[in-house]
Amino acid sequence: MTLSHGASSSSAARAALRGLGWLLAGSLCLAALGGAACTPKGGAAAGAAALPETPHPLRGAPAPDFSLAARGGAPASPNAYAGKVVLLDFWATWCQPCRASFPEYQALLASYGERVIVVGISEDDEQDGIERFAEETGALFPLAWDADKSVAQRYQISSMPTLFIIDGSGLVRYVHAGFRAGDEASIRAAIDSLL
């Protein structure tokens, strides 16, 4: 690969370092398959606390808006679903807890109908594999790729999956890091409290 001097080499260096960080995070996640979350920055994985007690700076604040292209042409923007409960999930194809969460999110959609929307934001370094992951997990909800990680930065993501539950007025009401069997009951209780 040939790089020109200046911004291109700086940009390529940042991309390479980011790629190494996510690769290391994937390795850490795979090494601890029993864990609830995958940590992209090398820190300890967040536990699966009950949804109402999970601390996060955005809890109670308006959900930062963004607009990403999602597969199938569906909107990947919290504002596109005003008036509905939105489950905004940050995930990656290498994250085993993410793989476990997708079928549960799809089941939630089946039980709540159009009152609840799930939007998945991939934090993978490459777009390849997103469609295959969706097929393998049965996900029919909108999935978008956060290519430059700017949406994850705005949402202050430190582990994956991280789920933000946004109420009908656009406020972040619950934040849940990680996913373990049984977490779907807490997520359902949080949704019920907002409907």
N, C-alpha and C positions, 0 to 999 in steps of 0.2 A: 504494500500500500504506500503510495507516495503522498506526502503532505506538503502543502505550500506553507510558507512562513506566516506568522501573524495569527489572526483570529481562527483560521482553519485548523492550525496545529493545536491551539489552545482548546478549541471546541472538541477536537478529536481526542485530546488527552483527557478532558472531562468525561467524555462518553466512555472511554476505556476504563477510567477509574470507577465510574458508576457501574459499568458492566461487571467489574471485579467485585464490587460491593454486593451486587445482587447474586452473583455466583457464590460468593462466600455465604451469604444469607441462605441460599438454597441448600448448600451443603450442611449448614448448621441445622436447618429445618429437617432435612432428611435424616440427620444423625439423631434427632430427637422426635421421631415420628409420634410418640405418645403425647407430645406437647400440644397445647391449645392454639399456638400461633407461631408464625414464622417471623423472625425479626430481621429486617433488611440491613440494619446498621450495626450488627454484631452485639447488641445488648441482649439482656435476658428477655425471654418471651413473657408477654403479659398474661396474667391468669384470666380465667373466665369468670369474672365477678358477675354478680347479678346485675342485670342491665341498669336498674335505677341508681346503683351506687358507683358505676364506672366513671371516674373523673376524666374530664377532657376540657380544654379551654373553650371549645365551641359549644359545649352544652348550654342551652338556653339562648344562644345567639342565632342570628339569621344564618342559614346555610349559605356558604359562599357559592355564587353562581358560576357556571362555566358552560361551555358548549363544545361537545366532542361528537364526531361522527360515530354512530353506532351501527353494528351490523344490522342488515335488514331495513335500514332507513329510519329506525325508531330514534326519537330524540334522546340524547344523553345529557340532560340538563335538569337540575332540580326545579327550575322555574317552569319547565314545560308541563309539570304535573301539579300545578297549584290546586289546592283543595283536596288532594289525596295524600295518604300516608306514603312516603317514599323511603324505601330501604336502599341506601346508597352503600354499596359494598366494594371495598378496595381489596384486590386479590391478585394472584399470580399463578401461572400454570405449574410452577414447581412447588407450590405450597400445598401440602397434604391436607391440612385443615380446610383450605379453600375448596378442595375437591369434595370433602364431606359436606360442606355447607350448601353447595349449589342444588342438589336434589331437595334439600329441606326448604330452600327459598322457593323452588318451583312448586312444592307442595303447598306452601303458604299462599302463593298466588292462586292456586286452584281452589283453596277454601275461602279466600276473601274476595275473589272476583276483581272488579275494576276499582274497588276502594283502596287497594294497595298496589304499589308499583315497586318493582325491584330493578335497579340499574347497577350493573357491574362495571367497575373501572379497573382494567388490567394495568398492573405496574410492571409488566414484563419489559425487558430491554428490546425485544423484537416482537413484531406483530404475529409472526408465524406461530402457530400452535393455539391461538385463541379460539378459532372456529372448531378445531379438533377437540379442545377441552370442553367447549359447549356441547358438542355432540356426545362426548363420553359421559358427561354429567347430566344430560337431559335438560340443559338450561335453554329456555325459549325467551327469556327476558333480554332487554337490550344490554349489549356488552360493547364497551368502547375501550380504546387504547390510549393511555396517558403517555404518549411517546416521550415527552420532555420532562415528565414527572411534576409538572407545574400544578396540576390539580391536587396531587398527593401533598405537595408542599403547602398549599392553601388550607388543606384539611389536617395538616400536622400529623401525618401517618407515621407511626413508629413500628408497627408490626402488621402482618397480614394473616388472616383477613382482619380488617377493621370495618365494622358495620355502623353506619350513622342512620338513625331513624328520625326522619324529618316529618313534622306534623303538617296539616293542611294549610297552615299559614306560613310555612317556610322556615320554622324554627327547628334547630337541632334539639331534640328532646332526649335521646338516648344515644350513647356510644358504647359499642361492645367490641373489645379486642379478642381475637381468637375464636375458635369454634370447636366444641366438644359435643359428643352425643348427649342429648338432653338440653342443650342450649336453645333449641327451637321452642321449647315451652316458655322460657323467659322472653324470647323474642315475640312469641304470640301474645303473652301477657302485656308486653309493652305496646304492641299494636292495638290490642283491645282497649287499652287505657286512652288511646288517641282517637278512637272511632266513636 
